[in-house]
Amino acid sequence: MPMDISAVIYVLAFASAFMAMHAVLGFGKKAVAKTRINTRLKVKETQNTVADLIVELRRQRGLDGEGNQRLAMRWFNDLVTRSGLNFQPTQWAALAGGLGAVGFGLAYWFLDSLVIGVVAALLASTALPVFFLKYMAAKREKLMGAQLPDALEIIVRSLEAGHPVPTAVTLVGKEMPDPIGSEFGMAADEIAYGSSLEEAVKKLAERTRQPDVELFAATVRLQARTGGNLASLLKINAATVRARQKMRLKINAASSEARASALILTAAPFLVMAAMYLLTPSFYGDVIHERFIQIGLGACFFWIVVGNVVMRQMINFKV
């Protein structure tokens, strides 16, 4: 009998610990979700007026107080804005300098060439940050395209309930998570500050450079000029966006084999070289200082890059 009571106590203790852990994890997930939804609202809590909020949000996206690009290189400014990252020039410059130093150190250590080290430093400090920004911008654009149909549904239902368009846009900014929640929230703040609806959606499209968002902005501006039922137009818009999303998914599925082949063919030479360097360091170590070997390895790397560019163009379909 005492053994049965002990077993019951152990089972209850285990169940209590499991439920407590589940509650903690569930609370953490809800907290993370709430943080994502309220990213713009957190910035709002630190600002006194709507004007200060708009200026701060634009500053974080690499824009000036009027919402225009403030960097000399427009393509880089556009990339920073589309990435959604908090633009901090000092930290970004320090990070680029650190990457350049690491690239120079690795290249000089393995190849013992000052010229190659300088080239590696330049590539690491410029190309790597640009590629990272491109990756973040593409990831954000893809997520925004997936969120847009739900955002349009919220606007349609709000309009059918009798709310004006600015109120519907504000509702999306409050209810939708990032990135589309913050983008529509910025548009709502601009409208509240005095901008017209057409100007707000125009800046929204310019910030995101997302084709489906540009279609939404064009629909709103066209309706404002010609009239008509905006709710019906946005319903058609949402259906069109969903159809385009399905087509993109089909294209990704059809090109998955080619993308996997490109990844394997690109990684294989580097994996083989790394394995040979670890197993037999003298295989390349004895001849790496020869000019002919350096030129040959450089040519191989160049052709790998060319092959990846060609394969990317073969599977990069625009929808």
N, C-alpha and C positions, 0 to 999 in steps of 0.2 A: 504493500500500500504506500509506504513512504516513497518508493521508487516511482510510482505512478504520479504522486504529487510533484516530485522533482521534475519529472518529464513535462508535466503541464506547465510548471513554472518556467522551464527552459523555453517551451514553445511560445508562451505568452511574452517572455522577454525578447525572443527573436522577432516575433510579430510586431511588438512595440518599436523595436529598433528599426525594422524594415519600414514601418509606416512613418516613423519620424524622418528617416532618410528620404523617403518618397516625398514627404511634405516639404523638406528643405530644398530638394531638387526642383520640385514643381514651383516653389516660390522663386527660386533662382531663374527658371525659364520665364516666368511671368515678369520678373523684374527686368530681364534682358529685353523681352518683347516691348515692355513699356518704355524702356530707355530708347529703343529704336524708334518708336512712334513719336516720342516727345523730344527728339533731338533739337528741332527748331524751337520748341517751347522752352527748353532749357536756356537757349540763347536769349529768348524773350524775357526770361526772368531776370537777366542781368542788365537789361536795358530799360530806360525810363520812358521813352516815347517810341512811337511807331517809326519815326524818322531814324532814330538811333538804331533800331532793330534792323531796318532795311539796309542801312550803311554797313553794319557789322556783318550781316549775312552776305552781302555783296563782297565785302573785303575778304571773307573767308573763301570765296570762290574765285579770287583773283580779279575782281572787277572794281571799278571806281565807284564813287558815290552816286553817279547817275546810271549805273548798271552797264557801262561800256568797258571794253577791254582796256587795261592800263599798262600792259607790258608791250615792249616794242615788237617782239616776235609774235605776231597774231596767231600763228599756228600753235605755238607753245601755250599762249594764253588760252586759246580755245581748248586745248588738251587738258590744261589744269582745271578749267571750269567744268568740262564734261566728266572729269574723274571724280568730282565730288569731294576731294580731299581738302582739308583745311590748309589754305595757302599760307605757309610760314617761310619766307625767303631765307632768313638767317639759318634756320635749322636745315632747310633743304640744301643750301650751299655747303654747310658743314658736312652733311651726309654725302654729298657728291665728292667733296674733297677727301673724305675717308675712303670712299670706294676707289677713287683714283690712287690713293696711297697703297691700298691693298693690292690693286691690280698691278701697280708698278713693282711692289715687293715680290709678288708671286712670279711675274714674268722675269724679273732680274734674277731671282733665285734659281729658277729652273733652266732658263735659257742663257743667263750670264751675258745679256746684251742690253746696253743702255738705250739703244734706239727702239728695240722691241718693248722695253719697259715703259718708255714714254708713250708709245702708241697704245699699249695696254692701259696705261693710266688715263689717257684721253677717252678711250672707248668705255672704260669702266665708269668714269665720272660723267659722261654724257649719254652714251647709248643705253646703259642699264636704267637710269632714271626715266628716260623717255619710253623705253619698252614697258617699264612698270606703270607709268601713267597711261599708256595705251591699253594695257591689260585692265587696269581699274576702270578706264572709261568704257571699254567694251563690256566688261562685267556689269557695270552700272546701267549701260544702255539696254542690255539684255533683260535685266531685272525690271527696268522701267517699262519696257515693252510688255512684259508679262503682267505687270500691275495695271497698266492703262485700261484694259477693258473693265475691270472692277471699278476703277475710278470713274469711268464714263457712266457705268450703271448707277453709281451713287449720285452723280449729277443729274441723270435722267429722272431718277425717282424723286430727287429734291425738286426738280422743276415741275414734275407732275403733281407734287404736293402743294404747289403754288409759291414756292420760294423763288426769289430773284436769282439770276446767274451768279453774282458775287457771293451770295450766301451758299450756293451749291459748291462753288470753288473752295470756300472756307471750310465747308464740311469735309471735303476730301483731304484738306491739309490737316484736319484734326483726327480723322478716322483711319487714314491710310499710313502704313509704315514708310520708312525711307526706302528708296530715294524719292518716290513720287509724292509722298506726303510733304516733304520739305519743299519740293519744287512748287507744288500747288499752293502751299502755305506762303511762300514768297510772293507768288502772284496775288494771293488774297491780301497780303500786307501792302503791296503796291497799289492795289485798288482802293484799300482803306485810306492810303496816304494821299490819294487824289488822281492816280493814273486811270485812264480809261480801260475798259475791259479789253479792247483791241490791242492797246499798247502792252498791257500786262501779259496777254497770251503770246504776243509777238516776242517779248523778252524771254518768256518761258521756253519757246521754241529755240531761240538763239542760245540759251544757256545749255540746253540738253542736246541739241543737234540729233534728236531721235526722230526717225522718219514718221512714226505713228503719232508722236506728239506734234510734229509739224502739221500733220493732216488734221489733228484736232484743232490746232490754232487757226489753220486756214478755214475750217468749217465755221468756227465762231466768228471770225472776221467777215466771212462771206454772208453769214446770216445777219450780222449787225448792219451790213450795207444794203442788202436786198430784202431782208425780212423773211418771214417763214417760221415754221414750228421748229425751234431749236431742239426740243426733246426728241422729235422724230429723226432729225438729222443725226443727232448723237447716237441714237439707237442703231442707225445704219452704220455709223462710224465704228461703233463697238463691234458690230458683226464683222465688218471688214477687217478690223484689227485682229479679231480672233481667227479669222480665216488665214490671214497672213502668218500668224503665230503657228498654226497647224502646218502650213507649207514650210516654214523654217524648220520645224521639228522633223518633217519628212526628209528635207534636204540634209539635215545633220545625220539622220539615220542612214541615208544612202551614201554619204561621204565618210562614214565612220571608219570603214576599212582603209580608205586612202590616208586618212589622218593617222591611224594607228601604224600603217606602213611607214609613213614619213617620220613618225616618232622613233620607231625601232631602227630605221636606217640611219637616222641622225645620231642616236645614242650609241649604237654599236661600235663605231670607231673609237669614241672616247672611252667607253668601257674596256675595250680591248687594250688600248694604250695604257690606261690606269692599271689594269691587271698585269701587263707586262712590266710596267715600272715597279710594281710592288714585288713581283716574283723574281724578275731579273733586271735590277736597276741598271746594269751595265749594257743592256741591249741597245738602249738609246743614249744612255749616259756617256758612252765612249765616243759617240759620233755626233752628239747634239750640237757641238761647237762648229761643226763643218758647215760651210756656207751652203753647199748643195743640199744638205739635209734640212736646213732651216727654210730654204726656198721651197723644197718639196713639201714639207709640212704646211707651209703657208698656202701653197697651191691647193693642197687637199682640203684645207679649211675653207678656202674660197669656193671650191666646187661644191662643198657641202652646203654652203650658204646659197649658192645659185640653185642647187637642186631643191632646197626647201622653198625658195621663192617661186620656182616653176610649179611645184606641187601645190603650193598655196593658191596660186592663180587658177589652177585646174579645178579646185574644189571650193573656191570662194564665189558663191552664187549670191547675187543681190535679189532680195524679194521686197 
